Amino acid sequence: MYAELHALSNFTFLRGASQPAELVARAHELGYRALAITDECSLAGIVRAHVAAKERGLPLLVGAQFRLDDGLRFVALATDRAAYGALASFITRGRRAAGKGSYLLTRADLDNALDRCLVLWLPGIRPAAGEGRWLRERFAGRLWLAVELLTSGNDRRRLAALEQLGAELEVPCVASGDVHMHVRGRRALQDVLTAIRLRTPVAAAGLALYPNGERHLRPLERLAELYPPRLLEATVEIAGRCHFSSRRLALLLVS
């Protein structure tokens, strides 16, 4: 039982290595309950994802990933029509504040923003409790701490540390995949995209490349080996709170 809540498509330029339809098809094949397309400060991949999700009957969640100017990272998911409008407005604000192809958002921009959206905090390698407290003040009751276990060699310690942090902050934890590709076989392409983004040869990219190919849509059996059941169940509970369906999205697209 799992819903992927954090997945980038190739509409996140030079980062995502799979098309939205490929992500949808793979999530459906794996038996996921739902899939969120969360491109970085963008809703561009949603249209193609919607078409593919409608064909397969897979619930599609609409969201986006953001990085503030101070490094704080999070995902926002639309729960209904009002939340979708708030999410679109927030994206527009960020894009207008920077040059073409980029965006700029600060903590001040989150004041009275993303109304009715659900938020997943994406903590760094060394999670800053202050970030969690700050987000909790603004998104009380609709904030989760995303636990992304990517077989880095310290998954058990990472899981324990994040669960302890979540308990201290009174922020529930949820499993998440930081997906950049629909299958592991796209890792080579993802490495090339990273190198292009950094304007360096792949051979010289070094630690800028991901250490493995785990940022793909993983089988449910594999996820069950990595995560406690409650963190997997939380993904489905969050998906169940998102009532902004593909049907409502289609109505907006034709209106």
N, C-alpha and C positions, 0 to 999 in steps of 0.2 A: 504494500500500500504506500504509494509515493506520488507526489506531484513536484515536478521541478519548478522552482520559483526564481531561478537566476540563470538565464541562458542568453548569450549574445549570438546574433546572427552576423552574416557578412555585411549587414547594414551598419554595423559598428566597424567603420572603415579601418582596415589593416589590423584588425584584432580577431573578429569572428571568421571562422574558416568554413562555415556551412550556411547554405541558404535556409531561409525560414521554413520552406516546405520540407526540406530534408530533416530538419529538427522535429517538425511535427510528425512526419512519417515514422521516424525512429522512435519517438516517444510513444506513439500508438503501438508500434510493433512490440515494444518492451512492456506494454501493459500499464503505463503511467495513468494516473487518474486525471491529470491535467498538466499543461505546460504553460509557463509564462515566458514570453519573449520580452527581454528586458535590455534592449540595446542602449548604448550609452547616450544619455540626453537626447533620445530620439524615439519616435514611434514609426519610423520608416518601414520597418520589417513587418509590421502588424498586418498590412493588407494582404500580402502573399501568405502569411501564416494563417490568416482567417480563411482564405480559400481552401487551403490544404486541410485545416482543422474541420471545416464544414463537411468536406468529402469523407472524412474518417470518423466523424462524430466525437472528436477529442475536445474536451473543454479547453478553451484558450484563454489565458489570463493576459491582460494588457498591463504592461509596466515599463519601467526604465531604470537604468543604473545611473548614479551620479557620483562625482568626486568634487567636493568643494575645494576652494582655493587653498585651504589649510591641510588638505589630504583626507579629510573625513569622507568615507565612502558608504553609500547605502543604496538600496533598491526600493522603489515605491511602486505599489500595485494598486490599480484602480478597482474599487469595490462596486461602483455604480456610475450612472451618467454624470453626476456632479463631481465625483472623484476623477473621472476621465477628463472633464473640463479643467479641473484644478491641476492635474498632471500636465496637460497640454500647455496650460498657461505658464507653468513653471519651466517647462522646456523652452518655450518661446522667450521667456525672460533671460535664460542662460545664453541662448543663441544670439540674441540681440546685443548682449554685453561683450561679445567677442567677434573676431573676424570670421570670415567664411570658413566652414569646416571645423570650427572650434566652439567652445562655450566657456562661460565664466560665471560661477555661482559662489556666494559667500554665505556664512551662517546668517547674516542679516536677511538674506533673500528667503530664508525659511520661516521668517516671522509671518504668521497667518497664511502660510502656503501649504499645499498638498492636503487640503481639507478632505476628510473621509478616506484618504489613501491609507493602506497598510504599509508599514516600513520595516525593512530588514536591514539592520546595521551590519556592515561588512568590516569587522575589526581587522587591523593589520597584524603582522607577525608578532608584534609586541602590543597587545590590545591596551588602549588607553581608557581606563575607567571613566575619565572625564568626558570622553566622547559619548559613552553610553548614558551617563547622567544627563548630559545636555539634550540628547535626543529624547530621553524618557520624559523630560519636562515638556517637550513639545508634542510628543505622540503617545501620551499615556494611554494604555489599553489597546494600542495598535502598533506596538513596536516589538520586534523579535531580534534576538542575536543569532545571526546566521553562522552555523558551524559547518565549515567546508573542509572536509577531510580528503586529502588528495595524495595519500600514501607517500608522504615526504620522509617517513622514517620516525616521526615523532607524533603520529596521530593520537595515540593514547594519552600522551601528555597534553596535547593540544585540546583534546576533548575534555579532559578533566579540568584544565585551566579555564576553558570557556564556560563550562557548566558552573564552576565555582564563581566566576565573574557574573554570570547571569543571575545566580542565586543572590549574590551580594547586592546587585543592582535591582533585583526583583524584575528582571527582564527575561521572559521565557526564551529558551533556545529552540532552534529549528534546523533540520538538515538542509543543506544546499550544495549545489554542485559547481558553481562558477563555470558553467558550460561554455566552451568556445567552439565546439565542433560536435557533429552528430555521431561520429564514430572515431575510434582511436586512429584509424588510418589517415585521418586528415592532419595528423600532428606535423608531418613534414611541411605541408602547406602553411600551417599556423606558424611554424618557425620562420618560413620565408616572409610571411606578412610582418612578423615582428622585426625582422632584419630590415625590411623596406621602410617600416615606420621609423626605425632608428638610423636609417641611412648608413648601414654597415653591412658587410658580407655576413652570411650566416655563420661561417667559420670563426668570425671575430665577435659574434654577439655574446658569447660566453654565458654568464649568469643572467643575462637579460631574457634568455629563452627559458621556457618552463622546463623543469627537470624531467618530466615524464608526460605521458599522453592521457593522464587521468581526467582532464577537463572535457570529457565527452559524456554523452548520455549513457549511464552505466546500467547493467541489468539489475533487476530488483534483488536477485540473490546476492550480488556483490554489495549492494547498498546495505543489506541486512547484516553482512559481515562487518561493516564499518561503523554503523550507527545503532544506538539503542532504539528499540521500537518506538518509544515515546517521541523521539525527534523525527522519525519518519511519519508517524501519525500526525504530528503537528503540521506537516506540509499539506496534508489533505484537509485538515481543519481550516487552515488559512485559505486554501483554494475554495473551500465551501463558503467563505465570507465574501468572495468576489463574485458579485452578481451581474457585473458588466459583461454580458455574454457576447459570443460571436454574432448572435442575431441582432443585438442592439448596435454592435459595431457596424454591421452591414447597413442598418438603417441610417447611421450617420454618414457612411461613405456615399450613399446614393442621394442624400438630402442636400 
